[in-house]
Amino acid sequence: MHDYSFINENLNEVHEAMKKAFTGSMRTSNDLTLINVSKTKPVEALMEAYNYGERHFGENKVQELIEKYETMPKDIKWHMIGHLQTNKVKYIVDKVEYIHSVDSLKLAQTIDKEAQKHNVTVKILIEVNVAGEDTKFGVSVEETENLVREIAKLNNVKICGLMTIAPYVDDPEENRQYFVKLRELSVDIADKNIDNVNMNVLSMGMTGDYCVAIEEGATLVRVGTGIFGRRDYV
Ligand SMILES: *Cc1c(COP(=O)(O)O)cnc(C)c1O
């Protein structure tokens, strides 16, 4: 048996830092939830976080999400945060709280079709490549509103907000500009009052920069390494 008690200490620290960032900021939303990004980590490690009281877990691979979904307690909310192939959508549409990584109409149409079959409505976030990095998935800032308008026409998906993955940086202040930009984009789109669209969720901030993201209005932060320690592979 591994000793995973360090996870409790990490969670204490993360929640302390979150509270500090939250209270010290000018943000308007009161919603803030920690997503425990548990990719590559064994169920025993996740259960340590679960027993601490954590209920939101994020995975980036369909197969791994399903395996953990099936073995872990049923009151967990699962978040699909990784790039999603259309042929795998059918396995997760009825198992996730949000799909964070929708960046094309084709993917949204597939989710809609599978959601209809399962008789569910799937809550999604639009992934925006705010920093314009070539290596990242996500729609550009300029194209986001048009994509939102197209996806909004689908009956079995519900757009709930935006998500971004900021660049890997040493100084989290370098990413503040991108978090501000995502928040501004979400306010712009909310102001358009598009049917079947709300912009209440802002999924931004990871281990290196979640405090800055919270200051800029994140409602979901995705923290992996800061809770579970380093991953052996990504
Ligand atoms: C892995 C991952 C995270 C967590 O990254 P850490 O730096 O370990 O906190 C957050 N979001 C996405 C989309 C990820 O793939």
The ligand as an SDF file (V2000), in Angstrom:
LIG
                    3D

 15 15  0  0  0  0  0  0  0  0999 V2000
   -3.3460   17.9650  -17.0140 C   0  0  0  0  0  0  0  0  0  0  0  0
   -4.3160   19.0970  -17.1410 C   0  0  0  0  0  0  0  0  0  0  0  0
   -4.5330   19.9970  -16.0830 C   0  0  0  0  0  0  0  0  0  0  0  0
   -3.7810   19.9490  -14.7570 C   0  0  0  0  0  0  0  0  0  0  0  0
   -2.4590   20.3380  -14.9290 O   0  0  0  0  0  0  0  0  0  0  0  0
   -1.5070   20.5740  -13.6640 P   0  0  0  0  0  0  0  0  0  0  0  0
   -0.4840   21.5310  -14.1680 O   0  0  0  0  0  0  0  0  0  0  0  0
   -0.9460   19.2630  -13.2830 O   0  0  0  0  0  0  0  0  0  0  0  0
   -2.3390   21.1890  -12.5850 O   0  0  0  0  0  0  0  0  0  0  0  0
   -5.4810   20.9840  -16.2600 C   0  0  0  0  0  0  0  0  0  0  0  0
   -6.1800   21.0990  -17.4090 N   0  0  0  0  0  0  0  0  0  0  0  0
   -5.9990   20.2620  -18.4430 C   0  0  0  0  0  0  0  0  0  0  0  0
   -6.8080   20.4390  -19.6760 C   0  0  0  0  0  0  0  0  0  0  0  0
   -5.0660   19.2390  -18.3430 C   0  0  0  0  0  0  0  0  0  0  0  0
   -4.8830   18.4100  -19.3850 O   0  0  0  0  0  0  0  0  0  0  0  0
  1  2  1  0
  2  3  1  0
  2 14  2  0
  3  4  1  0
  3 10  2  0
  4  5  1  0
  5  6  1  0
  6  7  2  0
  6  8  1  0
  6  9  1  0
 10 11  1  0
 11 12  2  0
 12 13  1  0
 12 14  1  0
 14 15  1  0
M  END
$$$$
